[in-house]
Amino acid sequence: MPNTASAKKRVRQTESRTLRNKTRRSAMRTVVRKVREAVAAGDKATAQGLLPEAYKQIDKAAKRNILHANKAANKKAKLTKLVNSI
């Protein structure tokens, strides 16, 4: 447990940031999952329609340091390859 006031504040800040990051990560994963499901269903039009939204969410996550920039680039490349494979 934190003893100093600044340490207590840090705990509060960390909790709020963790919650914020969790929602952003969840939103990103949801869109990526929808793209994968569309590909699995063989629906290329839907997958291509969702791809820009997935890019947007992945880029936002990378910008806010939820994802590493290289991991974001790899995710986008894999999704593109997956959609193009239909």
GIKAKA-V40027 format. One record per residue. N is the residue number from 1. RES is the residue in one letter. SS is DSSP state (2 for helix, 1 for strand, 0 for the rest). PSI is psi in whole degrees, 0 to 359 (* if undefined). NEAR is the number of other C-alpha atoms within 10 Angstrom. Layout:
N_RES_SS_PSI_NEAR, N_RES_SS_PSI_NEAR
This chain:
1_M_0_143_6, 2_P_0_144_10, 3_N_0_320_7, 4_T_0_161_9, 5_A_2_321_9, 6_S_2_325_10, 7_A_2_322_12, 8_K_2_320_13, 9_K_2_320_12, 10_R_2_320_13, 11_V_2_316_14, 12_R_2_317_12, 13_Q_2_318_12, 14_T_2_318_12, 15_E_2_315_12, 16_S_2_321_12, 17_R_2_321_12, 18_T_2_317_12, 19_L_2_316_12, 20_R_2_314_12, 21_N_2_324_16, 22_K_2_318_13, 23_T_2_321_12, 24_R_2_318_18, 25_R_2_319_17, 26_S_2_317_13, 27_A_2_318_16, 28_M_2_313_20, 29_R_2_325_15, 30_T_2_314_14, 31_V_2_319_20, 32_V_2_319_23, 33_R_2_320_13, 34_K_2_321_16, 35_V_2_314_26, 36_R_2_320_18, 37_E_2_321_14, 38_A_2_321_19, 39_V_2_318_21, 40_A_2_326_14, 41_A_0_351_12, 42_G_0_17_14, 43_D_0_89_14, 44_K_2_322_17, 45_A_2_315_12, 46_T_2_317_16, 47_A_2_317_26, 48_Q_2_328_17, 49_G_2_326_12, 50_L_2_342_17, 51_L_2_314_21, 52_P_2_324_13, 53_E_2_321_15, 54_A_2_317_25, 55_Y_2_315_21, 56_K_2_313_14, 57_Q_2_319_22, 58_I_2_316_26, 59_D_2_321_20, 60_K_2_319_17, 61_A_2_320_20, 62_A_2_320_17, 63_K_2_326_13, 64_R_0_15_12, 65_N_0_29_11, 66_I_0_326_16, 67_L_0_148_16, 68_H_0_147_14, 69_A_2_319_16, 70_N_2_322_10, 71_K_2_322_12, 72_A_2_316_20, 73_A_2_319_16, 74_N_2_319_12, 75_K_2_314_16, 76_K_2_319_20, 77_A_2_317_13, 78_K_2_320_12, 79_L_2_317_20, 80_T_2_314_16, 81_K_2_321_11, 82_L_2_315_15, 83_V_2_320_22, 84_N_2_344_12, 85_S_0_347_10, 86_I_0_*_12
